[in-house]
Amino acid sequence: MAGRLGVGFIGSGFITRFHIRSWAAVRDADIRGIYSPTRANAEDAAALARSLHVGDARAFDSIEEMAADPSIDCIWLCGPNFARVQNMERIVAAIHKGARLKGIACEKPLGRNAAEANRMVDLIEEAGVLHGYLENQLFMPSLERGKQIVWARGAAFAGRPYLARAAEEHGGPHMPWFWQGDLQGGGVLNDMMCHSLEVGRYLLTKPGAPRNSIRPLKVSAQIASLKWSRPEYVAMLRGSMTDKVDYARNPAEDWARATVTYVDDAGTPLIVEATTSWSFVGAGLRLSMELLGPEYSMSVSTLDGGTKVFFSRRLQDQQSGEDLLEKQNAEQVLMPIVGNEAGEYGYENENRSFTRAFLDGVQPELNFHAGREVTELLMACYMSAEEERVIEWKPKDLQSYVPPPARR
Ligand SMILES: NC(=O)c1ccc[n+]([C@@H]2O[C@H](COP(=O)([O-])OP(=O)(O)OC[C@H]3O[C@@H](n4cnc5c(N)ncnc54)[C@H](O)[C@@H]3O)[C@@H](O)[C@H]2O)c1
C-alpha cells in the first residue's frame, strides 16, 4: 500500500510482543508478518497483532519467504542473540535473490561480541538498505523530556553536564538461553549494560550534536556472580530453567558496574557510571537514570511513577505473572505499576521514529554502526573486569575478545 510500511518480525517471543503492544502508537506502518522456528508461536504473535488492529499479520514459514513477500518492506530482527548473525545472513541472501526491503532494525545486542557485531555491519552494507539499532531506552518520554529541559535550562547557563548515571536491574531473565553465556554472549553485563551505557552517552551528548561529539577515553568495570551461584539458587535456576543452566559449573555474572570516561570536542572530561543486575530484589524491572551538571540535576526512576496497588494477605491463590509490570517479583502488599510500559520504556517512540525514517528514506543515526560501538564498549568492560585494570580506548585485541562466561 502506497505510503504505508509493512513490517515483518523475526522472533515471536517476549520482545516481539512488547513491540506489537507498542504499535498502536505507530502511524503509517502495519505489522504484516512474523517468522519464528515454531510456527504455532509465530501464529500466536500474529494473532496478537491482528487482535490489537496493528496489522493484518500472518505467520511465515521462513525468513526468506517473509523477506521476499511484496507486503513486507522492513524487518525487525528480534530473534535470540545466538541466531542474530544467521538470521541476518538469511535476510541478505533473500535480498540477493530479489527481495526488496527498505530497512532492517535490530534489537540489542547487535552481536554477542565485537567480531559478530562487525559481521552484522558488513552484512548490512552488503544488503544496501537502511538500518536501525533498537535501543528503546533512548526513546523513553521521561528521559527525552528530562534531557531536553536540563540542557535548555541548566546547561545553557551553567555549562554542560559532566556525569550521567544509569542502571537497569531486575531478578533475572525469563528464558534459559539468556543465562547461558555461550548462547547469550555473557551474563548481565552483555544483556543489559548495553542500555545503561548508551543512555549515559545520550544524556551527555548535546541535543542535536552527533553521537561522536563525545568520545570514550577509558573503561573500568567489575563483574560478580553474587546471588545465582549460591547453592540454593543454583538449584532454583536448574529447576526453573533447564539442566543446561548450571551456575555451579558455568556461572555468568549477575551484577556488573562500569565507568566510561568520555571527552567532548573541547576536551572536557565526562563520566558515564552504569550498574546492572539480575540479583536485584524489588517489585520488578527498575530503570534509573541521572544527569548531573553544575547547578542542576535530573533523575528518572520507573518504579516511582506514582500509581501503586495494595493486595492484603487475605487474598488467597494469587497467580504469579507480569500483569503489574515487567519482571514482576511479588503479587501482594504494596506494588507500583507502570501505566503504559510499551510507552514509558520507549518502544512506542522508538518504533514510530524508525518507521518514519525508513518510510522517508532517511538513515537513522542510531544504526548498526552505533550498535557495534556499544558492543565494543561492552567487550572493553569485560576486559577491564577480567584483567582488573583500566582499559584505554580502543584496545587492539577487541576483535578477537570473547567474554569469560561465553568461552565454552
Ligand atoms: N530492548 C530490550 O529491552 C530487550 C528486552 C528483551 C529482549 N531483548 C532482545 O530481543 C531479542 C529477543 O529476546 P526475547 O526476550 O524476545 O527472547 P525470547 O526467548 O522470549 O524469544 C525469542 C524468539 O526467537 C525465536 N527463535 C528461536 N530460535 C530462533 C532462530 N534460530 N531464528 C529466529 N528466531 C528464533 C523463538 O522461537 C522466540 O520466538 C534478544 O536479542 C534480546 O537481547 C531486548
The ligand as an SDF file (V2000), in Angstrom:
LIG
                    3D

 44 48  0  0  0  0  0  0  0  0999 V2000
   15.1710   -3.8500   24.3050 N   0  0  0  0  0  0  0  0  0  0  0  0
   15.0670   -4.6090   25.3620 C   0  0  0  0  0  0  0  0  0  0  0  0
   14.9840   -4.1450   26.4830 O   0  0  0  0  0  0  0  0  0  0  0  0
   15.0500   -6.0950   25.1990 C   0  0  0  0  0  0  0  0  0  0  0  0
   14.3540   -6.8620   26.1530 C   0  0  0  0  0  0  0  0  0  0  0  0
   14.3150   -8.2500   25.9730 C   0  0  0  0  0  0  0  0  0  0  0  0
   14.9750   -8.8200   24.8970 C   0  0  0  0  0  0  0  0  0  0  0  0
   15.6570   -8.0370   24.0050 N   0  0  0  0  0  0  0  0  0  0  0  0
   16.3960   -8.6580   22.8870 C   0  0  0  0  0  0  0  0  0  0  0  0
   15.4420   -9.1780   21.9730 O   0  0  0  0  0  0  0  0  0  0  0  0
   15.8770  -10.4170   21.4680 C   0  0  0  0  0  0  0  0  0  0  0  0
   14.8170  -11.4920   21.7480 C   0  0  0  0  0  0  0  0  0  0  0  0
   14.6010  -11.5750   23.1400 O   0  0  0  0  0  0  0  0  0  0  0  0
   13.2400  -12.1680   23.7500 P   0  0  0  0  0  0  0  0  0  0  0  0
   13.1600  -11.6980   25.1540 O   0  0  0  0  0  0  0  0  0  0  0  0
   12.1180  -11.9030   22.8390 O   0  0  0  0  0  0  0  0  0  0  0  0
   13.6070  -13.7240   23.7170 O   0  0  0  0  0  0  0  0  0  0  0  0
   12.6030  -14.9430   23.7610 P   0  0  0  0  0  0  0  0  0  0  0  0
   13.4200  -16.1340   24.0690 O   0  0  0  0  0  0  0  0  0  0  0  0
   11.4090  -14.5930   24.5830 O   0  0  0  0  0  0  0  0  0  0  0  0
   12.1110  -15.0400   22.2440 O   0  0  0  0  0  0  0  0  0  0  0  0
   12.9770  -15.3760   21.1850 C   0  0  0  0  0  0  0  0  0  0  0  0
   12.1660  -15.7180   19.9600 C   0  0  0  0  0  0  0  0  0  0  0  0
   13.0610  -16.1010   18.9090 O   0  0  0  0  0  0  0  0  0  0  0  0
   12.6290  -17.3340   18.3480 C   0  0  0  0  0  0  0  0  0  0  0  0
   13.7780  -18.0810   17.8320 N   0  0  0  0  0  0  0  0  0  0  0  0
   14.4250  -19.1430   18.3730 C   0  0  0  0  0  0  0  0  0  0  0  0
   15.4260  -19.5410   17.5690 N   0  0  0  0  0  0  0  0  0  0  0  0
   15.3960  -18.7350   16.5040 C   0  0  0  0  0  0  0  0  0  0  0  0
   16.1580  -18.6760   15.3200 C   0  0  0  0  0  0  0  0  0  0  0  0
   17.1440  -19.5230   15.0880 N   0  0  0  0  0  0  0  0  0  0  0  0
   15.8380  -17.7180   14.4310 N   0  0  0  0  0  0  0  0  0  0  0  0
   14.8650  -16.8420   14.6630 C   0  0  0  0  0  0  0  0  0  0  0  0
   14.1010  -16.8560   15.7570 N   0  0  0  0  0  0  0  0  0  0  0  0
   14.3620  -17.7920   16.6670 C   0  0  0  0  0  0  0  0  0  0  0  0
   11.9340  -18.0400   19.4920 C   0  0  0  0  0  0  0  0  0  0  0  0
   11.0610  -19.0280   18.9930 O   0  0  0  0  0  0  0  0  0  0  0  0
   11.2240  -16.8830   20.1610 C   0  0  0  0  0  0  0  0  0  0  0  0
   10.0320  -16.5890   19.4710 O   0  0  0  0  0  0  0  0  0  0  0  0
   17.2180  -10.7100   22.1340 C   0  0  0  0  0  0  0  0  0  0  0  0
   18.2490  -10.3530   21.2560 O   0  0  0  0  0  0  0  0  0  0  0  0
   17.2210   -9.8380   23.3510 C   0  0  0  0  0  0  0  0  0  0  0  0
   18.5060   -9.4430   23.7380 O   0  0  0  0  0  0  0  0  0  0  0  0
   15.6810   -6.6960   24.1360 C   0  0  0  0  0  0  0  0  0  0  0  0
  1  2  1  0
  2  3  2  0
  2  4  1  0
  4  5  1  0
  4 44  2  0
  5  6  2  0
  6  7  1  0
  7  8  2  0
  8  9  1  0
  8 44  1  0
  9 10  1  0
  9 42  1  0
 10 11  1  0
 11 12  1  0
 11 40  1  0
 12 13  1  0
 13 14  1  0
 14 15  2  0
 14 16  1  0
 14 17  1  0
 17 18  1  0
 18 19  2  0
 18 20  1  0
 18 21  1  0
 21 22  1  0
 22 23  1  0
 23 24  1  0
 23 38  1  0
 24 25  1  0
 25 26  1  0
 25 36  1  0
 26 27  1  0
 26 35  1  0
 27 28  2  0
 28 29  1  0
 29 30  1  0
 29 35  2  0
 30 31  1  0
 30 32  2  0
 32 33  1  0
 33 34  2  0
 34 35  1  0
 36 37  1  0
 36 38  1  0
 38 39  1  0
 40 41  1  0
 40 42  1  0
 42 43  1  0
M  CHG  2   8   1  16  -1
M  END
$$$$
